[in-house]
């Protein structure tokens, strides 16, 4: 069996590296490496940028001035609670939580009332559930 010259010696594409050395890749290796690099850049370009420093730490609302029940055995109550985008971003000592306050942060004084974590069931068939159990 004889081999042709193109089968014996693959086409090589020279790549110059900073050290002025030439690295030779076959045409397939060059195309695969280029496609992989382009794909990686495309995926990186589609990722969401990290939030700005002030964006993730500035609260929309801070609650204080009442009994804030955390339902946490190690810290069952807190002096203040901060919320951003519907999520709790800080809970604890008033001085620590108020570090999340920005110019547009709304501060709610609970006036001695309690703030409890809750579950909201927007659509319940409580009576039907009881009839099934009985």
PABARO-924318 format. One record per residue: residue number from 0; residue in three letters; x, y, z of N, C-alpha, C in turn. Coordinates in nm, 4 decimals, padded with zeros to 6 digits. Example, Ala and Ser with C-alpha at 12.3 -4.5 7.8 and 13.67 -1.06 7.14 Angstrom:
// residues 2
<i->0, aa->ala, n.px->01.3190, n.py->-00.5690, n.pz->00.7800, ca.px->01.2300, ca.py->-00.4500, ca.pz->00.7800, c.px->01.3200, c.py->-00.3300, c.pz->00.7800>
<i->1, aa->ser, n.px->01.2850, n.py->-00.2250, n.pz->00.7080, ca.px->01.3670, ca.py->-00.1060, ca.pz->00.7140, c.px->01.2900, c.py->00.0030, c.pz->00.7870>
//
This chain:
// residues 134
<i->0, aa->unk, n.px->00.0847, n.py->-00.1181, n.pz->00.0000, ca.px->00.0000, ca.py->00.0000, ca.pz->00.0000, c.px->00.0886, c.py->00.1236, c.pz->00.0000>
<i->1, aa->unk, n.px->00.0586, n.py->00.2142, n.pz->-00.0878, ca.px->00.1374, ca.py->00.3370, ca.pz->-00.0968, c.px->00.0554, c.py->00.4530, c.pz->-00.0425>
<i->2, aa->unk, n.px->00.1266, n.py->00.5521, n.pz->00.0104, ca.px->00.0591, ca.py->00.6719, ca.pz->00.0600, c.px->00.0971, c.py->00.7886, c.pz->-00.0279>
<i->3, aa->unk, n.px->00.0036, n.py->00.8774, n.pz->-00.0434, ca.px->00.0337, ca.py->00.9966, ca.pz->-00.1208, c.px->00.1013, c.py->01.0978, c.pz->-00.0308>
<i->4, aa->unk, n.px->00.1596, n.py->01.1970, n.pz->-00.0911, ca.px->00.2315, ca.py->01.2985, ca.pz->-00.0148, c.px->00.1387, c.py->01.3764, c.pz->00.0772>
<i->5, aa->unk, n.px->00.0139, n.py->01.4019, n.pz->00.0348, ca.px->-00.0792, ca.py->01.4781, ca.pz->00.1183, c.px->-00.1232, c.py->01.3988, c.pz->00.2401>
<i->6, aa->unk, n.px->-00.1245, n.py->01.2660, n.pz->00.2300, ca.px->-00.1605, ca.py->01.1854, ca.pz->00.3466, c.px->-00.0452, c.py->01.1771, c.pz->00.4448>
<i->7, aa->unk, n.px->00.0742, n.py->01.1767, n.pz->00.3955, ca.px->00.1905, ca.py->01.1610, ca.pz->00.4819, c.px->00.2240, c.py->01.2902, c.pz->00.5559>
<i->8, aa->unk, n.px->00.2057, n.py->01.4054, n.pz->00.4922, ca.px->00.2425, ca.py->01.5329, ca.pz->00.5532, c.px->00.1193, c.py->01.6224, c.pz->00.5549>
<i->9, aa->unk, n.px->00.0575, n.py->01.6416, n.pz->00.6730, ca.px->-00.0601, ca.py->01.7281, ca.pz->00.6779, c.px->-00.0205, c.py->01.8733, c.pz->00.6540>
<i->10, aa->unk, n.px->-00.1155, n.py->01.9513, n.pz->00.6060, ca.px->-00.0918, ca.py->02.0934, ca.pz->00.5841, c.px->-00.0724, c.py->02.1617, c.pz->00.7182>
<i->11, aa->unk, n.px->00.0309, n.py->02.2416, n.pz->00.7314, ca.px->00.0618, ca.py->02.3085, ca.pz->00.8578, c.px->00.0467, c.py->02.4592, c.pz->00.8414>
<i->12, aa->unk, n.px->-00.0094, n.py->02.5230, n.pz->00.9451, ca.px->-00.0257, ca.py->02.6678, ca.pz->00.9469, c.px->00.0655, c.py->02.7235, c.pz->01.0556>
<i->13, aa->unk, n.px->00.1650, n.py->02.8064, n.pz->01.0205, ca.px->00.2551, ca.py->02.8585, ca.pz->01.1246, c.px->00.1860, c.py->02.9641, c.pz->01.2101>
<i->14, aa->unk, n.px->00.2151, n.py->02.9620, n.pz->01.3391, ca.px->00.1649, ca.py->03.0620, ca.pz->01.4337, c.px->00.2863, c.py->03.1196, c.pz->01.5045>
<i->15, aa->unk, n.px->00.3028, n.py->03.2503, n.pz->01.5035, ca.px->00.4171, ca.py->03.3136, ca.pz->01.5679, c.px->00.3833, c.py->03.3435, c.pz->01.7127>
<i->16, aa->unk, n.px->00.4701, n.py->03.3043, n.pz->01.8016, ca.px->00.4531, ca.py->03.3267, ca.pz->01.9454, c.px->00.5525, c.py->03.4353, c.pz->01.9865>
<i->17, aa->unk, n.px->00.5284, n.py->03.5044, n.pz->02.0963, ca.px->00.6121, ca.py->03.6164, ca.pz->02.1391, c.px->00.7606, c.py->03.5816, c.pz->02.1457>
<i->18, aa->unk, n.px->00.7918, n.py->03.4591, n.pz->02.1761, ca.px->00.9323, ca.py->03.4220, ca.pz->02.1880, c.px->00.9977, c.py->03.4027, c.pz->02.0514>
<i->19, aa->unk, n.px->00.9243, n.py->03.4411, n.pz->01.9431, ca.px->00.9714, ca.py->03.4297, ca.pz->01.8055, c.px->00.9934, c.py->03.2849, c.pz->01.7621>
<i->20, aa->unk, n.px->00.9311, n.py->03.1931, n.pz->01.8317, ca.px->00.9338, ca.py->03.0528, ca.pz->01.7903, c.px->00.8116, c.py->03.0292, c.pz->01.7042>
<i->21, aa->unk, n.px->00.8217, n.py->02.9428, n.pz->01.6093, ca.px->00.7079, ca.py->02.9067, ca.pz->01.5275, c.px->00.6483, c.py->02.7768, c.pz->01.5793>
<i->22, aa->unk, n.px->00.5188, n.py->02.7760, n.pz->01.5990, ca.px->00.4460, ca.py->02.6573, ca.pz->01.6397, c.px->00.3624, c.py->02.6163, c.pz->01.5203>
<i->23, aa->unk, n.px->00.3744, n.py->02.4937, n.pz->01.4796, ca.px->00.3014, ca.py->02.4485, ca.pz->01.3613, c.px->00.1822, c.py->02.3643, c.pz->01.4024>
<i->24, aa->unk, n.px->00.0660, n.py->02.4029, n.pz->01.3504, ca.px->-00.0573, ca.py->02.3284, ca.pz->01.3717, c.px->-00.1072, c.py->02.2809, c.pz->01.2365>
<i->25, aa->unk, n.px->-00.1691, n.py->02.1643, n.pz->01.2371, ca.px->-00.2326, ca.py->02.1208, ca.pz->01.1132, c.px->-00.3512, c.py->02.2127, c.pz->01.0858>
<i->26, aa->unk, n.px->-00.3982, n.py->02.2115, n.pz->00.9635, ca.px->-00.5120, ca.py->02.2950, ca.pz->00.9264, c.px->-00.6321, c.py->02.2636, c.pz->01.0155>
<i->27, aa->unk, n.px->-00.6564, n.py->02.1362, n.pz->01.0404, ca.px->-00.7668, ca.py->02.0951, ca.pz->01.1284, c.px->-00.7485, c.py->02.1474, c.pz->01.2701>
<i->28, aa->unk, n.px->-00.6279, n.py->02.1359, n.pz->01.3243, ca.px->-00.6004, ca.py->02.1833, ca.pz->01.4596, c.px->-00.6205, c.py->02.3349, c.pz->01.4686>
<i->29, aa->unk, n.px->-00.5765, n.py->02.4053, n.pz->01.3650, ca.px->-00.5914, ca.py->02.5505, ca.pz->01.3627, c.px->-00.7393, c.py->02.5890, c.pz->01.3620>
<i->30, aa->unk, n.px->-00.8191, n.py->02.5241, n.pz->01.2750, ca.px->-00.9623, ca.py->02.5534, ca.pz->01.2663, c.px->-01.0309, c.py->02.5179, c.pz->01.3989>
<i->31, aa->unk, n.px->-00.9972, n.py->02.4018, n.pz->01.4571, ca.px->-01.0594, ca.py->02.3597, ca.pz->01.5835, c.px->-01.0248, c.py->02.4563, c.pz->01.6959>
<i->32, aa->unk, n.px->-00.8994, n.py->02.4983, n.pz->01.7037, ca.px->-00.8571, ca.py->02.5909, ca.pz->01.8086, c.px->-00.9262, c.py->02.7263, c.pz->01.7923>
<i->33, aa->unk, n.px->-00.9339, n.py->02.7737, n.pz->01.6685, ca.px->-01.0002, ca.py->02.9011, ca.pz->01.6421, c.px->-01.1483, c.py->02.8939, c.pz->01.6765>
<i->34, aa->unk, n.px->-01.2143, n.py->02.7844, n.pz->01.6388, ca.px->-01.3569, ca.py->02.7680, ca.pz->01.6686, c.px->-01.3802, c.py->02.7605, c.pz->01.8194>
<i->35, aa->unk, n.px->-01.2935, n.py->02.6892, n.pz->01.8892, ca.px->-01.3065, ca.py->02.6783, ca.pz->02.0346, c.px->-01.2888, c.py->02.8135, c.pz->02.1020>
<i->36, aa->unk, n.px->-01.1898, n.py->02.8899, n.pz->02.0573, ca.px->-01.1672, ca.py->03.0226, ca.pz->02.1149, c.px->-01.2854, c.py->03.1157, c.pz->02.0856>
<i->37, aa->unk, n.px->-01.3362, n.py->03.1121, n.pz->01.9622, ca.px->-01.4507, ca.py->03.1968, ca.pz->01.9263, c.px->-01.5743, c.py->03.1573, c.pz->02.0063>
<i->38, aa->unk, n.px->-01.5958, n.py->03.0279, n.pz->02.0242, ca.px->-01.7095, ca.py->02.9808, ca.pz->02.1042, c.px->-01.6992, c.py->03.0260, c.pz->02.2486>
<i->39, aa->unk, n.px->-01.5790, n.py->03.0180, n.pz->02.3042, ca.px->-01.5588, ca.py->03.0632, ca.pz->02.4417, c.px->-01.5858, c.py->03.2116, c.pz->02.4571>
<i->40, aa->unk, n.px->-01.5413, n.py->03.2905, n.pz->02.3604, ca.px->-01.5676, ca.py->03.4342, ca.pz->02.3650, c.px->-01.7156, c.py->03.4646, c.pz->02.3496>
<i->41, aa->unk, n.px->-01.7843, n.py->03.3875, n.pz->02.2652, ca.px->-01.9279, ca.py->03.4094, ca.pz->02.2466, c.px->-02.0035, c.py->03.3786, c.pz->02.3743>
<i->42, aa->unk, n.px->-01.9683, n.py->03.2699, n.pz->02.4421, ca.px->-02.0356, ca.py->03.2343, ca.pz->02.5676, c.px->-02.0073, c.py->03.3397, c.pz->02.6735>
<i->43, aa->unk, n.px->-01.8831, n.py->03.3844, n.pz->02.6815, ca.px->-01.8468, ca.py->03.4871, ca.pz->02.7795, c.px->-01.9208, c.py->03.6168, c.pz->02.7500>
<i->44, aa->unk, n.px->-01.9367, n.py->03.6505, n.pz->02.6237, ca.px->-02.0060, ca.py->03.7729, ca.pz->02.5862, c.px->-02.1538, c.py->03.7697, c.pz->02.6182>
<i->45, aa->unk, n.px->-02.2125, n.py->03.6504, n.pz->02.6271, ca.px->-02.3554, ca.py->03.6369, ca.pz->02.6557, c.px->-02.3852, c.py->03.6371, c.pz->02.8043>
<i->46, aa->unk, n.px->-02.2827, n.py->03.6225, n.pz->02.8870, ca.px->-02.3081, ca.py->03.6164, ca.pz->03.0303, c.px->-02.3447, c.py->03.7547, c.pz->03.0826>
<i->47, aa->unk, n.px->-02.4256, n.py->03.7552, n.pz->03.1873, ca.px->-02.4721, ca.py->03.8803, ca.pz->03.2473, c.px->-02.3576, c.py->03.9425, c.pz->03.3271>
<i->48, aa->unk, n.px->-02.3329, n.py->04.0711, n.pz->03.3093, ca.px->-02.2253, ca.py->04.1342, ca.pz->03.3856, c.px->-02.2612, c.py->04.1382, c.pz->03.5345>
<i->49, aa->unk, n.px->-02.1597, n.py->04.1384, n.pz->03.6207, ca.px->-02.1886, ca.py->04.1452, ca.pz->03.7640, c.px->-02.2535, c.py->04.2784, c.pz->03.7977>
<i->50, aa->unk, n.px->-02.3382, n.py->04.2804, n.pz->03.9015, ca.px->-02.4026, ca.py->04.4068, ca.pz->03.9379, c.px->-02.3001, c.py->04.5069, c.pz->03.9885>
<i->51, aa->unk, n.px->-02.3307, n.py->04.6331, n.pz->03.9718, ca.px->-02.2438, ca.py->04.7374, ca.pz->04.0252, c.px->-02.2396, c.py->04.7239, c.pz->04.1761>
<i->52, aa->unk, n.px->-02.1312, n.py->04.7683, n.pz->04.2366, ca.px->-02.1128, ca.py->04.7518, ca.pz->04.3811, c.px->-02.2295, c.py->04.8090, c.pz->04.4604>
<i->53, aa->unk, n.px->-02.2766, n.py->04.9283, n.pz->04.4251, ca.px->-02.3859, ca.py->04.9894, ca.pz->04.4996, c.px->-02.5184, c.py->04.9199, c.pz->04.4719>
<i->54, aa->unk, n.px->-02.5305, n.py->04.8579, n.pz->04.3550, ca.px->-02.6564, ca.py->04.7968, ca.pz->04.3157, c.px->-02.6909, c.py->04.6757, c.pz->04.4026>
<i->55, aa->unk, n.px->-02.5928, n.py->04.5959, n.pz->04.4399, ca.px->-02.6210, ca.py->04.4751, ca.pz->04.5151, c.px->-02.6287, c.py->04.4991, c.pz->04.6651>
<i->56, aa->unk, n.px->-02.5827, n.py->04.6144, n.pz->04.7114, ca.px->-02.5802, ca.py->04.6395, ca.pz->04.8551, c.px->-02.6747, c.py->04.7497, c.pz->04.9007>
<i->57, aa->unk, n.px->-02.7375, n.py->04.8213, n.pz->04.8091, ca.px->-02.8286, ca.py->04.9286, ca.pz->04.8469, c.px->-02.9707, c.py->04.8740, c.pz->04.8576>
<i->58, aa->unk, n.px->-03.0320, n.py->04.8960, n.pz->04.9720, ca.px->-03.1665, ca.py->04.8443, ca.pz->04.9970, c.px->-03.2736, c.py->04.9324, c.pz->04.9356>
<i->59, aa->unk, n.px->-03.3822, n.py->04.8687, n.pz->04.8930, ca.px->-03.5008, ca.py->04.9426, ca.pz->04.8510, c.px->-03.5761, c.py->04.9913, c.pz->04.9744>
<i->60, aa->unk, n.px->-03.5851, n.py->04.9024, n.pz->05.0754, ca.px->-03.6596, ca.py->04.9321, ca.pz->05.1978, c.px->-03.5846, c.py->04.8770, c.pz->05.3185>
<i->61, aa->unk, n.px->-03.5847, n.py->04.9528, n.pz->05.4274, ca.px->-03.5296, ca.py->04.9069, ca.pz->05.5550, c.px->-03.6416, c.py->04.9141, c.pz->05.6577>
<i->62, aa->unk, n.px->-03.6638, n.py->04.8045, n.pz->05.7291, ca.px->-03.7648, ca.py->04.7970, ca.pz->05.8357, c.px->-03.6933, c.py->04.7999, c.pz->05.9694>
<i->63, aa->unk, n.px->-03.7440, n.py->04.8825, n.pz->06.0612, ca.px->-03.6849, ca.py->04.8946, ca.pz->06.1938, c.px->-03.7914, c.py->04.9449, c.pz->06.2917>
<i->64, aa->unk, n.px->-03.7574, n.py->04.9455, n.pz->06.4205, ca.px->-03.8475, ca.py->05.0021, ca.pz->06.5209, c.px->-03.9543, c.py->04.9072, c.pz->06.5699>
<i->65, aa->unk, n.px->-03.9305, n.py->04.7776, n.pz->06.5560, ca.px->-04.0270, ca.py->04.6793, ca.pz->06.6048, c.px->-03.9584, c.py->04.5472, c.pz->06.6316>
<i->66, aa->unk, n.px->-04.0380, n.py->04.4483, n.pz->06.6650, ca.px->-03.9855, ca.py->04.3151, ca.pz->06.6900, c.px->-03.9767, c.py->04.2415, c.pz->06.5557>
<i->67, aa->unk, n.px->-03.8548, n.py->04.2220, n.pz->06.5060, ca.px->-03.8348, ca.py->04.1512, ca.pz->06.3804, c.px->-03.7974, c.py->04.0075, c.pz->06.4140>
<i->68, aa->unk, n.px->-03.8928, n.py->03.9178, n.pz->06.3921, ca.px->-03.8749, ca.py->03.7766, ca.pz->06.4238, c.px->-03.8119, c.py->03.7070, c.pz->06.3039>
<i->69, aa->unk, n.px->-03.6969, n.py->03.6420, n.pz->06.3244, ca.px->-03.6233, ca.py->03.5807, ca.pz->06.2145, c.px->-03.6515, c.py->03.4321, c.pz->06.1956>
<i->70, aa->unk, n.px->-03.7128, n.py->03.3671, n.pz->06.2926, ca.px->-03.7337, ca.py->03.2223, ca.pz->06.2921, c.px->-03.5986, c.py->03.1510, c.pz->06.2774>
<i->71, aa->unk, n.px->-03.4964, n.py->03.2054, n.pz->06.3401, ca.px->-03.3626, ca.py->03.1478, ca.pz->06.3399, c.px->-03.3238, c.py->03.1273, c.pz->06.4854>
<i->72, aa->unk, n.px->-03.2989, n.py->03.0041, n.pz->06.5249, ca.px->-03.2703, ca.py->02.9734, ca.pz->06.6654, c.px->-03.1478, c.py->03.0464, c.pz->06.7200>
<i->73, aa->unk, n.px->-03.0466, n.py->03.0692, n.pz->06.6352, ca.px->-02.9252, ca.py->03.1350, ca.pz->06.6838, c.px->-02.9427, c.py->03.2860, c.pz->06.6978>
<i->74, aa->unk, n.px->-03.0330, n.py->03.3462, n.pz->06.6231, ca.px->-03.0636, ca.py->03.4891, ca.pz->06.6332, c.px->-03.2130, c.py->03.5061, c.pz->06.6102>
<i->75, aa->unk, n.px->-03.2955, n.py->03.4802, n.pz->06.7137, ca.px->-03.4405, ca.py->03.4781, ca.pz->06.6956, c.px->-03.5044, c.py->03.6131, c.pz->06.6638>
<i->76, aa->unk, n.px->-03.4342, n.py->03.7232, n.pz->06.6929, ca.px->-03.4902, ca.py->03.8547, ca.pz->06.6593, c.px->-03.3791, c.py->03.9459, c.pz->06.6092>
<i->77, aa->unk, n.px->-03.4208, n.py->04.0545, n.pz->06.5436, ca.px->-03.3250, ca.py->04.1503, ca.pz->06.4886, c.px->-03.3780, c.py->04.2910, c.pz->06.5087>
<i->78, aa->unk, n.px->-03.2874, n.py->04.3887, n.pz->06.5037, ca.px->-03.3251, ca.py->04.5287, ca.pz->06.5176, c.px->-03.3720, c.py->04.5887, c.pz->06.3858>
<i->79, aa->unk, n.px->-03.3227, n.py->04.5350, n.pz->06.2746, ca.px->-03.3574, ca.py->04.5921, ca.pz->06.1438, c.px->-03.3445, c.py->04.4855, c.pz->06.0358>
<i->80, aa->unk, n.px->-03.4116, n.py->04.5138, n.pz->05.9236, ca.px->-03.4111, ca.py->04.4219, ca.pz->05.8101, c.px->-03.4128, c.py->04.5046, c.pz->05.6820>
<i->81, aa->unk, n.px->-03.3256, n.py->04.4699, n.pz->05.5854, ca.px->-03.3173, ca.py->04.5424, ca.pz->05.4588, c.px->-03.3604, c.py->04.4521, c.pz->05.3436>
<i->82, aa->unk, n.px->-03.4358, n.py->04.5102, n.pz->05.2493, ca.px->-03.4887, ca.py->04.4356, ca.pz->05.1349, c.px->-03.4497, c.py->04.5068, c.pz->05.0056>
<i->83, aa->unk, n.px->-03.4103, n.py->04.4283, n.pz->04.9055, ca.px->-03.3833, ca.py->04.4816, ca.pz->04.7716, c.px->-03.4421, c.py->04.3845, c.pz->04.6708>
<i->84, aa->unk, n.px->-03.5283, n.py->04.4349, n.pz->04.5836, ca.px->-03.5874, ca.py->04.3517, ca.pz->04.4789, c.px->-03.6680, c.py->04.2355, c.pz->04.5341>
<i->85, aa->unk, n.px->-03.7309, n.py->04.2552, n.pz->04.6491, ca.px->-03.8129, ca.py->04.1500, ca.pz->04.7078, c.px->-03.7347, c.py->04.0440, c.pz->04.7831>
<i->86, aa->unk, n.px->-03.6040, n.py->04.0636, n.pz->04.7984, ca.px->-03.5206, ca.py->03.9671, ca.pz->04.8702, c.px->-03.4514, c.py->04.0353, c.pz->04.9873>
<i->87, aa->unk, n.px->-03.4389, n.py->03.9630, n.pz->05.0967, ca.px->-03.3712, ca.py->04.0158, ca.pz->05.2152, c.px->-03.2220, c.py->04.0183, c.pz->05.1865>
<i->88, aa->unk, n.px->-03.1607, n.py->04.1368, n.pz->05.2014, ca.px->-03.0163, ca.py->04.1474, ca.pz->05.1785, c.px->-02.9380, c.py->04.1685, c.pz->05.3076>
<i->89, aa->unk, n.px->-03.0076, n.py->04.2072, n.pz->05.4160, ca.px->-02.9408, ca.py->04.2247, ca.pz->05.5446, c.px->-03.0432, c.py->04.2147, c.pz->05.6560>
<i->90, aa->unk, n.px->-03.0014, n.py->04.1519, n.pz->05.7646, ca.px->-03.0855, ca.py->04.1425, ca.pz->05.8839, c.px->-02.9925, c.py->04.1357, c.pz->06.0040>
<i->91, aa->unk, n.px->-03.0278, n.py->04.2088, n.pz->06.1084, ca.px->-02.9427, ca.py->04.2072, ca.pz->06.2270, c.px->-02.9460, c.py->04.3383, c.pz->06.3015>
<i->92, aa->unk, n.px->-02.8277, n.py->04.3788, n.pz->06.3495, ca.px->-02.8156, ca.py->04.5029, ca.pz->06.4263, c.px->-02.8472, c.py->04.6223, c.pz->06.3368>
<i->93, aa->unk, n.px->-02.9123, n.py->04.7211, n.pz->06.3962, ca.px->-02.9556, ca.py->04.8402, ca.pz->06.3220, c.px->-02.8380, c.py->04.9080, c.pz->06.2506>
<i->94, aa->unk, n.px->-02.7252, n.py->04.9216, n.pz->06.3207, ca.px->-02.6076, ca.py->04.9879, ca.pz->06.2622, c.px->-02.5577, c.py->04.9134, c.pz->06.1377>
<i->95, aa->unk, n.px->-02.5590, n.py->04.7817, n.pz->06.1422, ca.px->-02.5127, ca.py->04.7026, ca.pz->06.0278, c.px->-02.6099, c.py->04.7105, c.pz->05.9104>
<i->96, aa->unk, n.px->-02.7384, n.py->04.6996, n.pz->05.9396, ca.px->-02.8394, ca.py->04.7003, ca.pz->05.8342, c.px->-02.8471, c.py->04.8371, c.pz->05.7670>
<i->97, aa->unk, n.px->-02.8308, n.py->04.9441, n.pz->05.8436, ca.px->-02.8398, ca.py->05.0780, ca.pz->05.7850, c.px->-02.7206, c.py->05.1110, c.pz->05.6945>
<i->98, aa->unk, n.px->-02.6200, n.py->05.0259, n.pz->05.6906, ca.px->-02.5100, ca.py->05.0431, ca.pz->05.5947, c.px->-02.5598, c.py->05.0181, c.pz->05.4523>
<i->99, aa->unk, n.px->-02.6751, n.py->04.9528, n.pz->05.4380, ca.px->-02.7332, ca.py->04.9260, ca.pz->05.3062, c.px->-02.8234, c.py->05.0391, c.pz->05.2579>
<i->100, aa->unk, n.px->-02.8432, n.py->05.1405, n.pz->05.3421, ca.px->-02.9324, ca.py->05.2510, ca.pz->05.3066, c.px->-02.8682, c.py->05.3413, c.pz->05.2026>
<i->101, aa->unk, n.px->-02.9464, n.py->05.3729, n.pz->05.0986, ca.px->-02.9032, ca.py->05.4659, ca.pz->04.9953, c.px->-02.9948, c.py->05.5866, c.pz->04.9938>
<i->102, aa->unk, n.px->-02.9732, n.py->05.6737, n.pz->04.8989, ca.px->-03.0528, ca.py->05.7971, ca.pz->04.8897, c.px->-03.1998, c.py->05.7679, c.pz->04.8638>
<i->103, aa->unk, n.px->-03.2298, n.py->05.6618, n.pz->04.7890, ca.px->-03.3689, ca.py->05.6310, ca.pz->04.7542, c.px->-03.4305, c.py->05.5237, c.pz->04.8445>
<i->104, aa->unk, n.px->-03.3584, n.py->05.4802, n.pz->04.9462, ca.px->-03.4093, ca.py->05.3753, ca.pz->05.0355, c.px->-03.5237, c.py->05.4272, c.pz->05.1212>
<i->105, aa->unk, n.px->-03.6328, n.py->05.3523, n.pz->05.1232, ca.px->-03.7484, ca.py->05.3864, ca.pz->05.2070, c.px->-03.7263, c.py->05.3214, c.pz->05.3436>
<i->106, aa->unk, n.px->-03.7392, n.py->05.3989, n.pz->05.4492, ca.px->-03.7244, ca.py->05.3465, ca.pz->05.5849, c.px->-03.8625, c.py->05.3362, c.pz->05.6466>
<i->107, aa->unk, n.px->-03.8973, n.py->05.2156, n.pz->05.6911, ca.px->-04.0285, ca.py->05.1904, ca.pz->05.7509, c.px->-04.0105, c.py->05.1705, c.pz->05.9010>
<i->108, aa->unk, n.px->-04.0740, n.py->05.2588, n.pz->05.9801, ca.px->-04.0737, ca.py->05.2441, ca.pz->06.1255, c.px->-04.1929, c.py->05.1574, c.pz->06.1621>
<i->109, aa->unk, n.px->-04.1655, n.py->05.0425, n.pz->06.2201, ca.px->-04.2721, ca.py->04.9480, ca.pz->06.2550, c.px->-04.3547, c.py->04.9945, c.pz->06.3743>
<i->110, aa->unk, n.px->-04.3111, n.py->05.0965, n.pz->06.4442, ca.px->-04.3875, ca.py->05.1508, ca.pz->06.5562, c.px->-04.4132, c.py->05.0489, c.pz->06.6665>
<i->111, aa->unk, n.px->-04.3156, n.py->04.9639, n.pz->06.6922, ca.px->-04.3292, ca.py->04.8639, ca.pz->06.7980, c.px->-04.4020, c.py->04.7378, c.pz->06.7553>
<i->112, aa->unk, n.px->-04.4537, n.py->04.7342, n.pz->06.6349, ca.px->-04.5241, ca.py->04.6141, ca.pz->06.5865, c.px->-04.4237, c.py->04.5077, c.pz->06.5448>
<i->113, aa->unk, n.px->-04.4739, n.py->04.3865, n.pz->06.5254, ca.px->-04.3877, ca.py->04.2743, ca.pz->06.4879, c.px->-04.3849, c.py->04.2538, c.pz->06.3376>
<i->114, aa->unk, n.px->-04.2693, n.py->04.2122, n.pz->06.2892, ca.px->-04.2526, ca.py->04.1747, ca.pz->06.1495, c.px->-04.2151, c.py->04.0272, c.pz->06.1488>
<i->115, aa->unk, n.px->-04.2962, n.py->03.9470, n.pz->06.0815, ca.px->-04.2755, ca.py->03.8026, ca.pz->06.0787, c.px->-04.2528, c.py->03.7541, c.pz->05.9359>
<i->116, aa->unk, n.px->-04.1664, n.py->03.6536, n.pz->05.9188, ca.px->-04.1568, ca.py->03.5936, ca.pz->05.7860, c.px->-04.2866, c.py->03.5200, c.pz->05.7579>
<i->117, aa->unk, n.px->-04.3267, n.py->03.5157, n.pz->05.6344, ca.px->-04.4531, ca.py->03.4509, ca.pz->05.6042, c.px->-04.4523, c.py->03.3784, c.pz->05.4724>
<i->118, aa->unk, n.px->-04.5451, n.py->03.2890, n.pz->05.4600, ca.px->-04.5688, ca.py->03.2195, ca.pz->05.3348, c.px->-04.6986, c.py->03.2738, c.pz->05.2788>
<i->119, aa->unk, n.px->-04.6994, n.py->03.3056, n.pz->05.1533, ca.px->-04.8188, ca.py->03.3589, ca.pz->05.0908, c.px->-04.8749, c.py->03.2543, c.pz->04.9966>
<i->120, aa->unk, n.px->-04.9969, n.py->03.2131, n.pz->05.0230, ca.px->-05.0645, ca.py->03.1180, ca.pz->04.9362, c.px->-05.1744, c.py->03.1953, c.pz->04.8653>
<i->121, aa->unk, n.px->-05.1503, n.py->03.2298, n.pz->04.7421, ca.px->-05.2430, ca.py->03.3157, ca.pz->04.6690, c.px->-05.3703, c.py->03.2430, c.pz->04.6275>
<i->122, aa->unk, n.px->-05.3660, n.py->03.1109, n.pz->04.6257, ca.px->-05.4834, ca.py->03.0362, ca.pz->04.5814, c.px->-05.4920, c.py->02.9079, c.pz->04.6639>
<i->123, aa->unk, n.px->-05.5827, n.py->02.9041, n.pz->04.7570, ca.px->-05.5917, ca.py->02.7894, ca.pz->04.8462, c.px->-05.7327, c.py->02.7328, c.pz->04.8488>
<i->124, aa->unk, n.px->-05.7400, n.py->02.6025, n.pz->04.8580, ca.px->-05.8677, ca.py->02.5329, ca.pz->04.8772, c.px->-05.8608, c.py->02.4620, c.pz->05.0122>
<i->125, aa->unk, n.px->-05.8457, n.py->02.5447, n.pz->05.1146, ca.px->-05.8273, ca.py->02.4921, ca.pz->05.2492, c.px->-05.9430, c.py->02.4014, c.pz->05.2913>
<i->126, aa->unk, n.px->-06.0656, n.py->02.4423, n.pz->05.2648, ca.px->-06.1812, ca.py->02.3610, ca.pz->05.3026, c.px->-06.1803, c.py->02.2278, c.pz->05.2306>
<i->127, aa->unk, n.px->-06.1450, n.py->02.2282, n.pz->05.1025, ca.px->-06.1369, ca.py->02.1025, ca.pz->05.0281, c.px->-06.0276, c.py->02.0119, c.pz->05.0829>
<i->128, aa->unk, n.px->-05.9162, n.py->02.0694, n.pz->05.1246, ca.px->-05.8072, ca.py->01.9905, ca.pz->05.1799, c.px->-05.8536, c.py->01.9210, c.pz->05.3078>
<i->129, aa->unk, n.px->-05.9305, n.py->01.9911, n.pz->05.3918, ca.px->-05.9808, ca.py->01.9299, ca.pz->05.5153, c.px->-06.0787, c.py->01.8164, c.pz->05.4855>
<i->130, aa->unk, n.px->-06.1627, n.py->01.8338, n.pz->05.3858, ca.px->-06.2601, ca.py->01.7288, ca.pz->05.3534, c.px->-06.1908, c.py->01.6033, c.pz->05.3019>
<i->131, aa->unk, n.px->-06.0790, n.py->01.6189, n.pz->05.2347, ca.px->-06.0039, ca.py->01.5032, ca.pz->05.1838, c.px->-05.9402, c.py->01.4283, c.pz->05.2991>
<i->132, aa->unk, n.px->-05.8889, n.py->01.5018, n.pz->05.3976, ca.px->-05.8232, ca.py->01.4395, ca.pz->05.5128, c.px->-05.9230, c.py->01.3609, c.pz->05.5960>
<i->133, aa->unk, n.px->-06.0448, n.py->01.4141, n.pz->05.6125, ca.px->-06.1465, ca.py->01.3465, ca.pz->05.6940, c.px->-06.1983, c.py->01.2311, c.pz->05.6197>
//
